Amino acid sequence: MSGQTVNVTSESATRAPRRLQPRHLVIAVLLCVVIGSIYALVRQSQQNAISLDGGVIERLIPAPGLKILKQDAIGVDLAPGYEASLAIDGVPIPASQLTVIAQLGQYTLNPLVGTEYESLPTGNHCATVTYWTLIDGPAQSTSRSWCFTVL
């Protein structure tokens, strides 16, 4: 055995380089979609908080651009310490027609049979909320408008 050379090659040295398999590509694409979706959701939630007047308006009812039924509520949910009035298509809603839960800052118009607003007509409508702090009163108010579609 002396004088004989033994060639030992590892299996990895002779194996062809790994190729990208289709399943790896699918996994990479799905991972990108998930990361992109998470990013979009976080960014959207930040924009909503910023765009609703620094957190004074907690929720617009219905949300801007939403399609609603004729009997659905229209209104606003404000942070504590604020009061509001509503108008639809430029027409002020009488306070007697609003459902107000002052402790929660909720001001809504709920179309009811036997009231001036039994239902809203089909089509595009815009609502305006005018709100003010309890301390300053309506003389120092701010307004915000949004639109929605009644089916």
Secondary structure, 3 states (H helix, E strand, C coil): CCCCCCCCCCHHHHCCCCCCCHHHHHHHHHHHHHHHHHHHHHHHHHHHHHHCHHHCEEEEECCCCCEECCCCCEEEEECCCEEEEEEECCEECCHHHEEEEHHHCEEEECCCCCCCCCCCCCEEEEEEEEEEECCCCHHHCEEEEEEEEEC
